[in-house]
Amino acid sequence: MTLTCLVEHGGPADVILWYKDDQPISAKNYSNSSQLAEISLLNVTRSDAGRYNCTMWRGEVMDTKFMDLHMNGNSNYNDH
């Protein structure tokens, strides 16, 4: 499963960081370009459920996008 965050207005972002439940996610788990940030969740389980956000900075301007991941039914999700 891939979560995507798109930089919408004002040109490329200088810095993009990801968080889950307000805790930073290690940079080795996601990829960023100047316009797009993605995080791939492999073999998703219930422990992956929560609130994800990407925070982008352009100079002094900050923008944050939120995504909620809910798990219903099966406890595992495999994205093939």
C-alpha positions in Angstrom: 0.0 0.0 0.0 1.3 3.4 -0.9 0.3 6.7 0.7 1.0 9.7 -1.5 1.3 13.4 -0.7 1.4 15.9 -3.6 2.8 19.4 -3.3 0.0 21.6 -4.8 0.9 25.3 -4.8 3.9 27.5 -4.8 6.5 25.3 -6.5 8.7 22.5 -5.1 9.1 21.8 -1.4 12.4 22.2 0.3 11.7 19.5 2.9 9.1 16.8 3.2 8.8 14.7 6.4 6.3 11.8 7.3 4.8 11.1 10.6 2.5 8.3 12.0 0.4 9.2 15.1 2.6 12.4 15.5 5.8 10.3 15.6 8.5 10.8 12.9 8.9 7.9 10.4 12.5 7.0 9.5 13.5 8.5 6.2 14.6 5.0 4.9 10.9 4.1 4.7 9.8 6.7 2.3 10.8 8.6 -0.9 10.4 12.2 -1.8 10.8 14.4 -4.9 10.4 18.1 -4.9 6.7 17.7 -5.9 5.7 14.3 -4.5 6.2 12.3 -1.3 5.3 8.6 -1.0 5.5 6.1 1.8 5.1 2.4 1.0 3.7 0.1 3.7 4.5 -3.5 3.0 2.5 -6.4 4.5 0.2 -4.1 6.3 -1.2 -5.2 9.7 -3.4 -3.7 12.3 -0.4 -2.0 13.9 -0.1 0.1 10.7 -3.5 1.7 11.3 -3.4 5.3 12.4 -3.1 8.9 11.3 -0.3 9.6 8.8 0.8 13.0 7.8 3.3 14.5 5.5 4.6 18.0 6.4 6.2 20.1 3.6 8.2 23.3 3.9 9.0 25.9 1.3 11.2 28.5 3.0 9.1 29.7 6.0 5.8 28.2 4.6 4.6 24.9 6.1 1.8 22.7 4.8 0.6 19.4 6.3 -1.7 16.8 4.7 -3.4 14.1 6.9 -4.4 10.5 5.9 -6.2 8.1 8.3 -5.5 4.4 7.7 -8.3 2.1 9.1 -8.2 -1.7 9.2 -11.5 -3.5 8.9 -12.1 -7.2 8.8 -8.9 -9.1 8.0 -5.9 -8.3 10.1 -3.4 -8.4 7.2 -3.3 -6.6 3.8 -0.8 -7.6 1.1 -0.3 -5.2 -1.8 0.9 -7.2 -4.8 
